[in-house]
Amino acid sequence: MSTVVKVDFPVYAINSIADNQFVIAGGGGKSKTGIPNVLEIFSVTSVKDSSSQLNLRFDTDSICENRPAPMNLSVRCSSSGQVCLAFGTDEECAVVEWIRKPESCLELKHFLKADNSNQFQTCVSFSPDGKYLVTGSDGGLLKIWSTKNFSLLHTFKTGNEIEGLSISPNSKILVASCKSGKVFSYLFDNFKNDGEVFWTAVAERQNQYRSRCLQFSSQRTLPHFSFYSIYIPKTRSKKNPLPSCLVRFDSRLIADKKSLINESTSIPCSMDISDDGVFIGLGTLEGDIFIYIAFSLQKLRKFEKVHSGFITGLKFIPTSKRTQALLSGNDACVLSVSIDNKINLTSVPSRTMISIWLSIVLIVFSILIGFFFISVI
C-alpha cells in the first residue's frame, strides 16, 4: 500500500474518468473549520512510484451557497472528450461539465431536486448508455432523469432511505437497496417496479440484515449480468456478532447464485468491481481492504490498515492495453479513499508470479528434506 495523493479535505467518493484519470469529492461541509468542499481530478502516472498529477481542482462552494460537502458522485464520458459529473449537494444533485483539455474549467449545467428540503441525496449514477441519470435520497425517493435535457422521467417511492443503487451494463435494470434491508428491482423500458430481491439465506432473519453497496459487474461474457451486494448486520453485538456477507445475484432470475460469509467480524462499508469483472474489492470500517475473486467469491487477499479511518470509496484502475504498463505486472490495482485525507493505492500481485515463487519454495524445501533424510541414513 502507498499514498498517491494527499489532500486537505476528507474524501467521501471516487470514480474513474479514463484509464488513469480519476475524480474525488469531499470536504468539511458547513462547518466553519476552513476545510474546503472540493472536486479534484487527478491522473495516476506511475503505480511503481505511487506518483500522480493534479489535473483540476474545483471549489463546489462557488456554485452552492449553503456549503454542502459533495458526498457521492457519478461520471459520464463521451467520445468527444466531454465529461459530465453529477454529485450530491444536500437535497439537490449538481450536474457539471468538463472538457478534457488543458486549462479547461468545470461548468455548472443543472441543479436537480433529488428530494424535498431537509432530505439528502445519498447516491447517484449515470446509466452505462448515458441516457439516464438516477438519484436516490434518504427520503426514499428514486428519481430517473433524462440526460438530453435533464427532465424528470419518473419517480419511485421506496418508503425508506436509499443506501445504494446500480444499473445493469445494458441499461435495462435498476436495483436499489434501502436501509430497511429491502432490495428492489426496476425496469427502464416502462419504468416498472419489478419486485423485491430476496437473499434466501437470510429470509428468516431479514430484520437482522440490510443490503448496501450494490453493484453490477460489467462482465458481458456471462449468460446474464450479475450484481453483487454486501449484507451487514443492522446492529453490532460484541457477544454474538453476526458475520457480514457478500452475495451474488443473477439479474434474470433475481435469485442468489452464491454467497460467502466473512470469517471475521469486519464491517464492509464500500465496494468496487474491476472493469474486467474478475475482482471485487471491499473496504471496511476498520480501514482494511479485502480482495475477492468475483466468479467464485473466494477471498484472495486481505490488506490490513490501508487507512487510519473507515474507507469511504474504492475504484480499480481499469485494465486495458493502455494501462498494462501502468499496472506494473500486477493483476489489479485499486485506489481507496477515506476521511484521513489520503488516496491510497493497493496492488494485487500477479497470481502467476505467486505460483512460481510458491513452486520454487516447495522445490527448495523438498531438496532440503531429501538431504536431511540422506544424511540421517
DAPEWO-V17200 format. One record per residue. N is the residue number from 0. RES is the residue in one small letter. OMEGA is omega in whole degrees, -180 to 180 (* if undefined). Layout:
BEGIN
n:res:omega
N:RES:OMEGA
N:RES:OMEGA
END
This chain:
BEGIN
n:res:omega
0:m:178
1:s:-180
2:t:180
3:v:179
4:v:173
5:k:-176
6:v:-177
7:d:179
8:f:174
9:p:-175
10:v:-176
11:y:-176
12:a:176
13:i:176
14:n:-179
15:s:177
16:i:179
17:a:-175
18:d:-177
19:n:-176
20:q:-174
21:f:176
22:v:177
23:i:-179
24:a:178
25:g:179
26:g:-178
27:g:179
28:g:-176
29:k:-179
30:s:-177
31:k:-179
32:t:-177
33:g:178
34:i:-175
35:p:171
36:n:-162
37:v:160
38:l:176
39:e:175
40:i:-178
41:f:178
42:s:173
43:v:-176
44:t:179
45:s:174
46:v:-178
47:k:-178
48:d:-179
49:s:-178
50:s:-179
51:s:179
52:q:178
53:l:179
54:n:-177
55:l:173
56:r:-176
57:f:179
58:d:-176
59:t:177
60:d:179
61:s:178
62:i:-178
63:c:-175
64:e:-175
65:n:172
66:r:174
67:p:175
68:a:176
69:p:-173
70:m:-178
71:n:-178
72:l:176
73:s:-174
74:v:171
75:r:-179
76:c:177
77:s:-180
78:s:-180
79:s:180
80:g:179
81:q:-179
82:v:177
83:c:-180
84:l:175
85:a:-179
86:f:-177
87:g:175
88:t:-173
89:d:-177
90:e:-178
91:e:175
92:c:179
93:a:178
94:v:-180
95:v:180
96:e:-180
97:w:175
98:i:-176
99:r:178
100:k:179
101:p:176
102:e:176
103:s:-177
104:c:174
105:l:-179
106:e:179
107:l:-180
108:k:-175
109:h:164
110:f:-178
111:l:-178
112:k:-179
113:a:179
114:d:178
115:n:179
116:s:-179
117:n:172
118:q:-175
119:f:171
120:q:-177
121:t:-179
122:c:-178
123:v:180
124:s:168
125:f:173
126:s:-178
127:p:179
128:d:176
129:g:-176
130:k:-174
131:y:167
132:l:-178
133:v:176
134:t:175
135:g:-175
136:s:177
137:d:173
138:g:177
139:g:-179
140:l:176
141:l:-173
142:k:179
143:i:-177
144:w:173
145:s:-179
146:t:176
147:k:180
148:n:-179
149:f:172
150:s:-179
151:l:-179
152:l:-177
153:h:176
154:t:172
155:f:177
156:k:-178
157:t:179
158:g:-179
159:n:-178
160:e:179
161:i:-177
162:e:-179
163:g:176
164:l:178
165:s:-177
166:i:-178
167:s:-178
168:p:177
169:n:176
170:s:179
171:k:-175
172:i:175
173:l:174
174:v:-179
175:a:179
176:s:-179
177:c:-180
178:k:178
179:s:-178
180:g:-177
181:k:175
182:v:-178
183:f:177
184:s:-179
185:y:179
186:l:-179
187:f:-174
188:d:-180
189:n:-179
190:f:-176
191:k:172
192:n:-175
193:d:175
194:g:-178
195:e:178
196:v:-178
197:f:167
198:w:-171
199:t:-177
200:a:180
201:v:-179
202:a:-179
203:e:-178
204:r:-176
205:q:-178
206:n:-180
207:q:-177
208:y:170
209:r:-178
210:s:175
211:r:176
212:c:175
213:l:175
214:q:172
215:f:170
216:s:179
217:s:-179
218:q:-175
219:r:-178
220:t:179
221:l:178
222:p:180
223:h:179
224:f:176
225:s:170
226:f:-173
227:y:178
228:s:172
229:i:172
230:y:-179
231:i:177
232:p:178
233:k:177
234:t:-180
235:r:180
236:s:179
237:k:-177
238:k:-178
239:n:-176
240:p:175
241:l:179
242:p:171
243:s:-172
244:c:174
245:l:-172
246:v:175
247:r:180
248:f:173
249:d:-173
250:s:178
251:r:-178
252:l:-173
253:i:179
254:a:-177
255:d:179
256:k:179
257:k:176
258:s:179
259:l:179
260:i:178
261:n:180
262:e:180
263:s:179
264:t:177
265:s:180
266:i:177
267:p:180
268:c:177
269:s:-176
270:m:170
271:d:178
272:i:179
273:s:-174
274:d:176
275:d:176
276:g:-176
277:v:-172
278:f:171
279:i:176
280:g:178
281:l:173
282:g:-173
283:t:176
284:l:-178
285:e:-179
286:g:179
287:d:174
288:i:173
289:f:174
290:i:-180
291:y:169
292:i:-172
293:a:-174
294:f:-176
295:s:-173
296:l:177
297:q:178
298:k:-179
299:l:-178
300:r:170
301:k:177
302:f:-174
303:e:174
304:k:175
305:v:177
306:h:178
307:s:176
308:g:-178
309:f:-175
310:i:-175
311:t:-180
312:g:177
313:l:173
314:k:176
315:f:170
316:i:-178
317:p:178
318:t:180
319:s:178
320:k:-178
321:r:-179
322:t:180
323:q:179
324:a:-179
325:l:-178
326:l:174
327:s:176
328:g:178
329:n:175
330:d:-180
331:a:174
332:c:-177
333:v:175
334:l:180
335:s:179
336:v:-175
337:s:177
338:i:179
339:d:175
340:n:-178
341:k:168
342:i:-176
343:n:-180
344:l:178
345:t:-178
346:s:175
347:v:-176
348:p:179
349:s:179
350:r:177
351:t:179
352:m:178
353:i:-180
354:s:180
355:i:180
356:w:178
357:l:179
358:s:179
359:i:180
360:v:-180
361:l:179
362:i:179
363:v:180
364:f:-180
365:s:179
366:i:180
367:l:178
368:i:179
369:g:177
370:f:-179
371:f:-179
372:f:178
373:i:180
374:s:178
375:v:-179
376:i:*
END
